[in-house]
Amino acid sequence: YRLDENLAAGQSIQVNDLVVKALEGYLTQKRIVESEDVKTRWDRTDRDIPRILEMMMFHEAAGGDSYTELTNRYQAYSDLSDHLKLGRAVLIGYTNERSGVLESGKTPLTASYDKDRQYTFYRIVFPVKIKK
């Protein structure tokens, strides 16, 4: 499910009111061109941080290295695709607000990174019980 609007603190939504999207199609930005499914090629030069993190978090679900042509071995622990195979739900959210400050020793590194491209990602994995 994808929520295409921001949630306010304390706001709730009904999951059954959301549109279901196939995960691989969503991740690969699949679209229909002349009655054929066409995936958008992964762009190694893309600097869209949320898009990059999305692919890192669901690399295998997107088709792995056959889609990205990258191994994802350096940050493999961030891939949550296996949780989906185990029947768990993964809730992903992010904000442009910083949740902390990078430091070297006790010295803040605030001048060392791009202040316009700060994100905090939240990932929550929880079991799903299906009613029969």
Phi, psi and chi 1 to 4 in degrees:
 res  aa     phi    psi   chi1   chi2   chi3   chi4
   1 TYR       -  145.3  -60.0   94.6      -      -
   2 ARG  -128.4  131.2  179.3  172.2  171.1   87.5
   3 LEU   -99.9  120.8  177.7   63.0      -      -
   4 ASP  -100.6   28.0  -69.5  -39.1      -      -
   5 GLU  -144.0  161.7   61.7 -172.2   65.5      -
   6 ASN   -80.7  146.7  -67.1  -27.2      -      -
   7 LEU  -103.4  136.7  -71.3  178.6      -      -
   8 ALA   -81.6  158.7      -      -      -      -
   9 ALA   -56.1  129.0      -      -      -      -
  10 GLY    83.5   -8.0      -      -      -      -
  11 GLN   -74.4  145.6 -179.0 -179.2   -6.4      -
  12 SER  -125.6  160.4   63.6      -      -      -
  13 ILE  -137.6  162.5   58.6  164.2      -      -
  14 GLN   -96.3  123.6  -66.7  -67.9  -38.5      -
  15 VAL   -61.5  -36.2  174.0      -      -      -
  16 ASN   -69.8   -6.0   55.7   -9.1      -      -
  17 ASP   -89.7   -4.9  -67.4  -20.6      -      -
  18 LEU   -92.1  159.2  -60.3  175.3      -      -
  19 VAL   -85.9  131.3  175.8      -      -      -
  20 VAL   -81.5  134.3  176.6      -      -      -
  21 LYS  -126.9  141.8  -66.3 -164.7  171.1 -150.3
  22 ALA   -68.9  127.6      -      -      -      -
  23 LEU   -60.9  -49.3 -175.6   58.5      -      -
  24 GLU   -60.7  -43.7 -178.5 -174.5   -0.9      -
  25 GLY   -62.3  -39.6      -      -      -      -
  26 TYR   -65.4  -48.7  168.9   76.7      -      -
  27 LEU   -65.3  -36.4  -67.8  168.6      -      -
  28 THR   -92.1    4.1   61.0      -      -      -
  29 GLN    52.1   46.2  -60.2  176.4  -15.0      -
  30 LYS   -65.8  140.2 -167.7 -178.7  -71.2 -174.2
  31 ARG  -143.7  164.6   63.6 -160.4 -174.7  -69.9
  32 ILE   -96.8  124.7  -62.1  174.3      -      -
  33 VAL  -127.2  118.2  175.8      -      -      -
  34 GLU    50.3   50.8  -63.7  179.7   12.2      -
  35 SER    61.9   21.6   71.0      -      -      -
  36 GLU  -125.2  144.4  -71.7 -171.5   31.4      -
  37 ASP   -75.4  127.6  -74.6  -19.8      -      -
  38 VAL  -127.2  126.2  177.2      -      -      -
  39 LYS   -87.5  144.7  -64.4  177.2 -176.7  178.5
  40 THR   -76.6  128.2  -59.9      -      -      -
  41 ARG   -62.3  142.3 -101.5 -172.8  102.7  135.9
  42 TRP   -71.2  129.5  177.9 -107.3      -      -
  43 ASP  -102.6  107.9 -179.5    1.6      -      -
  44 ARG   -64.1  -19.6  -66.0  178.0 -174.9 -154.6
  45 THR   -93.4   -3.5   63.7      -      -      -
  46 ASP   -62.3  135.9 -167.8  -12.7      -      -
  47 ARG  -112.2   18.2  -64.1 -174.1   65.8  178.1
  48 ASP   -76.8   99.1  179.9   -5.5      -      -
  49 ILE   -57.1  -49.2  -57.7  -59.9      -      -
  50 PRO   -58.2  -37.4  -28.2   37.3      -      -
  51 ARG   -66.8  -42.6  174.2   82.8  172.6  123.3
  52 ILE   -62.8  -46.2  -67.2  167.5      -      -
  53 LEU   -64.6  -38.5  -93.8  -73.7      -      -
  54 GLU   -57.8  -44.4 -178.2  177.3   77.2      -
  55 MET   -69.2  -37.9 -168.8   56.0   58.0      -
  56 MET   -64.1  -38.4  -70.9  172.4   64.9      -
  57 MET   -75.5  -21.5  -69.5 -174.2  -73.6      -
  58 PHE  -136.1   40.6  -62.0  104.9      -      -
  59 HIS   -57.7  -50.3 -172.6 -109.2      -      -
  60 GLU   -66.4  -37.9  -71.8  -55.7  -46.6      -
  61 ALA   -65.1  -25.5      -      -      -      -
  62 ALA   -84.2   -7.7      -      -      -      -
  63 GLY   115.6    1.7      -      -      -      -
  64 GLY    62.9 -145.7      -      -      -      -
  65 ASP   -69.0  -16.2   59.3   -2.9      -      -
  66 SER   -70.8  -22.7   66.6      -      -      -
  67 TYR   -92.0  -51.9  173.3   64.4      -      -
  68 THR   -86.6  -19.3   62.2      -      -      -
  69 GLU    61.2   27.5  -62.2  178.9   -2.9      -
  70 LEU  -129.0  150.7  -61.2  167.7      -      -
  71 THR   -84.7  -25.8   61.6      -      -      -
  72 ASN    61.9   23.9 -161.4   29.2      -      -
  73 ARG   -77.3  -26.4   72.8  175.5  159.6 -110.8
  74 TYR   -74.9  -29.1  -64.4  108.6      -      -
  75 GLN  -124.0   31.3  -56.8  -70.1  -33.4      -
  76 ALA   -56.9  -29.8      -      -      -      -
  77 TYR   -63.2  -18.4   60.5   85.8      -      -
  78 SER   -82.7  -11.2   65.5      -      -      -
  79 ASP   -78.0  116.8 -168.1  -18.4      -      -
  80 LEU   -99.9   12.6  -58.6  176.3      -      -
  81 SER   -56.0  -38.0  -60.4      -      -      -
  82 ASP   -63.2  -30.8  -74.0  -18.8      -      -
  83 HIS   -62.9  -36.8  -72.3  -76.3      -      -
  84 LEU   -65.1  -40.1  -58.4  173.8      -      -
  85 LYS   -63.5  -27.1  -66.8  175.5 -168.9  172.6
  86 LEU   -87.9    5.6  -65.5  171.4      -      -
  87 GLY    82.8   20.4      -      -      -      -
  88 ARG   -97.5  154.7  -62.3  178.3 -177.3  135.3
  89 ALA   -98.4  147.7      -      -      -      -
  90 VAL  -123.6  117.0 -179.7      -      -      -
  91 LEU   -97.8  123.4  176.1   63.7      -      -
  92 ILE  -118.5  136.1  -55.9  -69.7      -      -
  93 GLY  -150.1  158.4      -      -      -      -
  94 TYR  -149.5  161.1   71.7   92.6      -      -
  95 THR  -137.9  157.5  178.9      -      -      -
  96 ASN   -86.0    2.2  -67.0   70.2      -      -
  97 GLU   -86.1  141.8  -59.9  -68.0  -36.9      -
  98 ARG   -76.7  138.5 -113.8 -171.6   -9.0 -137.9
  99 SER   -96.8   -8.1   66.1      -      -      -
 100 GLY  -167.1 -178.7      -      -      -      -
 101 VAL  -122.7  132.1  176.7      -      -      -
 102 LEU   -70.6  139.8  -65.4  174.9      -      -
 103 GLU  -134.6  152.1  -66.8 -178.1  -10.1      -
 104 SER  -117.3  106.7  176.1      -      -      -
 105 GLY    69.7 -116.1      -      -      -      -
 106 LYS  -112.8    7.5  -60.5  -90.1 -175.7 -168.2
 107 THR   -95.0  121.0  -53.3      -      -      -
 108 PRO   -63.9  141.4  -16.9   27.3      -      -
 109 LEU  -102.8   34.2  -60.2  174.4      -      -
 110 THR   -59.6  -30.0   53.3      -      -      -
 111 ALA   -83.7   -6.4      -      -      -      -
 112 SER   -90.8   -1.7  -59.1      -      -      -
 113 TYR  -139.5  161.8   53.1   90.7      -      -
 114 ASP   -72.5  111.4 -171.9  -11.8      -      -
 115 LYS   -68.4  -21.5  -69.1  178.8  175.3   62.9
 116 ASP   -82.7  -10.4  -65.3  -29.4      -      -
 117 ARG  -125.0   55.7  -66.1  169.5   30.9  110.4
 118 GLN  -104.0  135.8  -61.5  175.7   23.8      -
 119 TYR  -140.6  150.0  -60.0   93.3      -      -
 120 THR  -124.3  122.8  -59.3      -      -      -
 121 PHE  -102.5  139.4  -76.2   79.2      -      -
 122 TYR  -118.3  132.2  -61.6   92.3      -      -
 123 ARG  -131.5  122.6  -51.7  175.2  -31.8  154.1
 124 ILE  -125.6  125.8  -57.3  167.2      -      -
 125 VAL  -109.1  130.7  178.4      -      -      -
 126 PHE  -145.4  151.9   51.1   94.2      -      -
 127 PRO   -71.6  152.9   24.5  -30.5      -      -
 128 VAL  -118.5  129.4  174.1      -      -      -
 129 LYS  -104.5  124.0  -68.2 -177.9 -177.6  178.3
 130 ILE   -97.3  124.1  -61.1  173.9      -      -
 131 LYS   -76.8  136.3  -65.5 -178.3 -178.6  179.4
 132 LYS  -104.4      -  -67.1 -177.6 -178.5 -175.8
